[in-house]
Amino acid sequence: MEHNNEWNSNEYEIQNTSENQNVFEVRNTFENQNVYGNPDIGKPKKKKRSFKGFGWAVVKCVVLAVIFGLISGGIFLGMNRIGAGDTKETENMEAAESNDNGQRQDTVVQEGKLEQTPTAMNAQTPDVSGIVENAMPSIVSITNMTETEYRDWWGQTDTYAQESCGSGVILSQDEENLYIATNNHVVEGATTITVSFIDDTTATAEVKGTDASSDLAVVSIPVSSLSEETLGKIKVATLGNSEELVVGETAIAIGNALGYGQSVTTGVISAVNREVTLTDETNGQNITNELIQTDAAINPGNSGGALLNLKGEVIGINSAKFASSTIEGMGFAIPISTAGPILNDLITREIVEEAKSAYLGISGVDVSEEVAATYNMPEGIYVARVYESTAAESCGLMKGDIITSFDGKKVNSMAELQERMQYYEAGTEVELVIRRASNGEYAEQTLKCVLGSKK
């Protein structure tokens, strides 16, 4: 209590001092209070310099600043809460105006002005790890060996073995074989083909069938050559419907990039039904097909691998990439809805034995893209000669006609036509689509032809 009284007295004196603005007087007064019998009373004291007045002024400034800060902060916090309440109310109103697909739409459209595009709500980047884990057992790596000819310094011809890599997709299995889809350019000219599975085991494969015009091929592996462990780990791919693809949806590419083993890249469907012309490096023939365009990276070795959707379905067979210092993210895949029937045909059809094989009866010349552009002709097979008493003569094929399709599939060269013919027996009826010159133009016609016998 005494301490409090003394402090209060002191406070009173300081307050008075502050009012009288005489620091030294107040200081002396405070020091001389309750002093008795002091011989020095009455003598002038040496005045001590004091900073209490100045310090108190600083303290008051600090106190005022704190009070002002508290008041300002309270006002700011209150305004912020009011603003947050308004924002929340606005968000609730906007949420109520959202459509069933979770897209926000403006409900007020000024007359004469275009509507704004809706924005996606809760957009997220998908995690594809689960999809990849499920799909990876159906993807294989393919390594092939080819014999490449070259000329030495003395002009002599020799060959050397060359290794290349690609990818494949397991399509189906029967009692005898496992069937794998890939690109024609992956296996073309191969002397040996080795397939590597998800468990790193390998097996030797053989070409079951090829279709150069669509750049598709099927290789087969005897089931007996695979262990029970491998058969328990690999899977048959699930095929989707590429006709339902929408530009902008997620695409996942899996393949044996650069021969390092399976890798995954992601992107979107950039375009569908994109006409792309590719050149067959073995014969220089140009092939034009409608492909899926994607920005998912498709690198050397990815050819023949799978392009997947977010369901894990195969929507395309990776085929090619435009490579240039000025081009980024232009990869292409063969739509599975186009490839499926061709691949199924390659699996089921069998090469006909020589005695029963079919014969058309023409000699022809390839009309490449360059020749077609130079002479204003359609691409296909130019009929240079029709042999007598053959199927070609019987169905009305004439010299100068250009064959563009055989039994519903495009043909661009004699080699391609002969490759197809080996699967047909004599007596089979097929349709030939030709272009015939008439009045300076080439008119399209369809001929029904019953194939003859090579005998």
RALINHU-V931356 format. One record per helix or strand of 3 or more residues. SS is the DSSP state (hx for helix, st for strand). FROM is the first residue (numbers start at 1). LEN is the number of residues. If there is no record, write none. Layout:
SS/FROM/LEN
SS/FROM/LEN
This chain:
hx/2/19
hx/23/10
hx/52/45
hx/129/10
st/139/13
st/157/17
st/177/6
hx/184/4
st/190/7
st/202/10
st/216/7
hx/223/3
hx/228/6
hx/242/3
st/250/6
hx/257/3
st/263/17
st/286/9
st/306/3
st/314/8
st/331/5
hx/336/13
hx/354/3
st/357/3
st/362/6
hx/369/7
st/380/7
hx/391/4
st/402/5
hx/414/8
st/429/10
st/441/10
